[in-house]
Amino acid sequence: MALPKHIQTDPWQFALESLRDGRRAVLVFVVDHHGSVPGVTGTRVVVSDEAFAGTIGGGAAEIHLIERAIAHQSESEIYRFLHTPSGGGTLCSGTQEFAIISLSRIDEKAVRSIVDVLERHRTGTLRLTPGGVEFEPGEARPHSFSKRDGSWEYIGPIGLEDTLFIIGGGHVGLALSRVMSTLPFRIVVLDNREELPTMAANRWAHEQHVVDFERIGDHVADGDRSWVVIMTFGHNHDRHVLEGLLGKNFAYVGLMGSKNKVRQMFSAMVADGIPEAALEGVRAPVGMPIASHTPEEIAISVAAEIIGLRNRS
């Protein structure tokens, strides 16, 4: 069987366009996974007879599930795929549970709401059942999957749950925005300079604001979904921003600068009465130690550090 072509568009947008045009669309969604697998819970692909959008990890599993989706005629099913090191030339070893749902005009309202939330960079909760697709904008509930008495239910988040606050809209902030735009983060850039060329050139950030660094705490939401990188254009600004954020709860706080700059700044802050313990959670110098120098290299080192921490949580 020849596979349909892969198109580079969001699978939910592809589903909505297919439903509006009266084309057949089948959702293949990873509702649960265990072990080492190519596509984790929440990854999805939407398949029509002519094309598919999204991915469930590639490889033998994706080919098999796309073929199964093309042949799918029932309303829904749960399909379990076992990965073995010798199966299909893969080194993966684990299982994936897939929900395969033939989408209908009944699902169009929910799919349209998902597309709207994604376009506005917001969040919501997806619910998949044998009856189809439901969606509630707002709170994003964590992944859960259950099977009981011949039925099943998946609940999970949709949208950009994590926000990266880049404080400093200069060349490194621009490069970091570009790198992080390929990852599931809402990107907010904050600077105190009007008409900054690198802010004007930044087409990757979801939001950009000119703010007063003395009131930085009013502009950075705390919580374990907030990631903060401080990279302003001066040591004094860095210190004001950091002091304005101390005491808040973040998933990550990183400060750009040389080891000598960081040591001097922290020593001065402690001498002025700031407890050393308040500075212990700050990643400084920010980023993985890859001898980075250019804005692009620094951005990659910061992104790598954030990915590593996020994937361990």
N, C-alpha and C positions, 0 to 999 in steps of 0.2 A: 504494500500500500504506500503510495506517495504521500508524504506529509504536506499539509498546507503550508504556505509561506509564513514566515515569522515577521510581524510588523512591529516597528518601534513606537508603540503607544501604550498608554496606561490600560491595563486589562479591563478596569471598570468603565473607562471611557469607550473602549471597544465594545463592551457588552451593551452599553446604552445605545451606541450608534446601530448596532446589529438589531436590537429590539425595535428601535424606531423605524428601521428600514424593512422590518419584517423578515430579517434573516435569522436562521437558526443559530443559537449561541448556547454553549455548554460551559459551565463553570467547573473547573477542577481545582480544588482547594485543599491544602494540607491542614487537616484539623488536629493532627497529633503526630509526634515523631519520637523515636527513641534511638539512642546510639548515634553513630556517625553516618549521617545521611546528607545528600546534596542539597536538599531543600527543607528548611525547618518549618515549624508550625506558623501558619499565616501566609506563606508564599502561595501564589495562585497563578493560574493561566485560564484564559477564556478562549474557547475553540469554536470556530465556525467551519463550514465545509471548505472554505477557500483560504482561511488564514487563522493565525492564533497570535495572541498578545500576552506578554508576561512570561514567567518561568516558574517551574517547580523544582529547579535545580539542575536541569540538563541531564545528559547521559541516557542510559537505557530506560530508567524509570520515566523520564519525560516523554520519550518516544512512545513507550508502551501506553502511557496514560492518554496521550493525544490520540493515538489510534483507538483506544477504548472510548474516548469522548466522541469521536466521529461516529462510531458504531452505536453509541448510547441512544436508547429509545425510551427508557422508563423515566419517571420524574426525578428520581434520585437514588443513589446507592452509596454505601461506604465500601471502599475497596482498600485492602491492605497489601502493601508491597514490601516484600522482604529483600533487603540488600545483603549479598554475601560477597566476600572478597573475590570469589571465582566467577560471579555472575555478571555477564555483560561487560567483562573487561574492567570492572570497577574495583577499587580498593575499599569502598564503603562497607560498613557492617552495622546494620540497624534496620528499623522498620519505619515506614510512613503510612499513616492512615489518610486516605483521600475521600473527600466528599465530592461526588460527581452529580451535578444538578443541571438538568435541562431548564434554562431560563425561559420565562414566558412573559407575556404582557402584564401579568399580575405582579411580577417582580420589578417592573420598570420604575415604579415610584421609589422603591428602596434603592435601586441602582442609581437613579437620578440624584437622590439625596446624598449618596456616597460620593458621587462625582462633584457635587456642589461643595461638600465639606473638604474634599481634597484640594479643590481649586482655591478655597479660602484658607488653606493651611490650618485647618482645625481638626478636631477629633470626634470620635463617636464609637458606638459599640455595634458590632455586626453579630447577627444571630442566624445560623443556618440550621435548618431542620428538614425532615422529609417533605415539608410543605413549601419549602423555598427559602427566599432571602428576606430578612427583616433588618432594619437599621434604625438606630436611635442616635441622633446627633448629641454632642455634649460630652459626658463622661466616657472615657475609654476604659472599659473593664478588661482585666487580664484574660489570657487564653484559658479556656476550659473546654473539655470534651467528655461527653458521657454517652454510654450506650446502655439501654435498659428495656426489657420486655419488647424486643424487636424494633425499638425506635432509637433515635439518637438526637443529640443536640450539641452544637458548637457555639461558643460565645467568645468573642475576642475583639481586640482594638482595631480601629481604622484611623489612619491619619498620622501626623507627625507629633508623637507624644513628647519627644525630647526637644528642648530648645537650647541652642548654642548662642550665648551672648558674647559677641566679640566687642570688647571695649577698646576702641582705637580703629579708626577707619582708614589708616594709611596703607602702604603697599603690602605689608604682611597681612593686615586685615582683609584686603582685597584678595590676596592669594588664598588665604584660609577659607574665605567665603566660597571661592571657586572649587576648592578641593572638597569641602564639606557638603556642597550642594549635590554631590553624587551619593550622599548617605542620608538616612532617614532622620534628618534634623531640621527643625525650623530655625532659620538663621536670622538673628537680630544684631545689627551693627549700631553701636553708639559712639558718638564723638562730640566734642564740644566746639569744633571748628565749623564755621559757616562756609558754604561753597567750596568744599574740599574736593579737588579733582578726582581723587581715588574713590570717594563716596559716589560722585556722579557717574563714575565708570563701573560701579559695582551693580551688575545685573543679576547676580546670583543670590543676594540676600533677600529674604522675604520682607524684612522691614529695616529701615534706616532712620535714625533720629538724631538730631542735634540736641544735646542735653547739657545741663550744668553738672559737672563732675562732683561738685560739693553735695549734690543730692542724688548721687548715683543709685543709692538704695531704693529710691522711689521708682526706678526704671527697670530693675532687675528682679524678676520674680524668684523667690526661693523655692526649695523643694528638691526632691531627689530626681526630678526630670530636668533640672536646670544645670547647664554646663557653662562655665564662665572662663574666658581667656582675656587677660589684661595685657594690652599691648599699645599703650598710649605713646605720645611723642615726647615724653619727658619724665624724669625720675619723680619729680614732685607730683605730677598728675597720677603716675602709677601708685604712689603712696596714698594720695587722697582717695583714689578709687578703692584700693585694697582696704583701707581703714573704714570706708563707707560700707563695705560688704562683710567685714568681720562680724561674727555672731550669727550670721544667717546660715541656713542649711542648704548646701548645694551638693550635687553629685560630684562636682569637680571645680576646682579653682586653680588656674594656671597663670603664672606671671612670666612674661618674656623679659629676658635680660641676661647678661653675663653672670657667671658665678660671683665675680667680685662685686658687681652692682647689687646683686641680691643680698650678699653677705653684709654689705655696708647699709643697705636699706633696712634690713631686719634688725641689725645691731642698733641703728638709730631709733627704730620703733620701740624696741625693748627698753632702751635707755629713757625713752619718753613715757614709759609706764605700761606699754602693751605687753600682756603676758606672752611668754614664749609659746605656751601651749596653743594660743590662738592662731599662731603662724604655722604650726606643725602640719596642718592639712593642705597647705598651699604647695602646689607643684611648681617649684622654681629652682633653676630655670625650667621653663615649660618645654614639653616635648621629649621625644625619645632621643637618646644620645647618638646621633648619626653624623656628627660634625657638620651640621647644617649651617649655611651662611646666607644664601639668597632667600628672598621672601618665599619663593616656591619650595625650597628645601625645608625651611622652617615650618611652612604650612603642612607639609607631608609629615614631619616629625610630630607636630601637635596632633594631627588627625590620627596618626598611628597610636599615640598614647591614649587618646580618647576612646578609640575603637577597642583597644585592649582592656581598658577599665570597664567599658560598657558591656562587653561580651563576657566578662567575668562576673557581672552582677546578676 
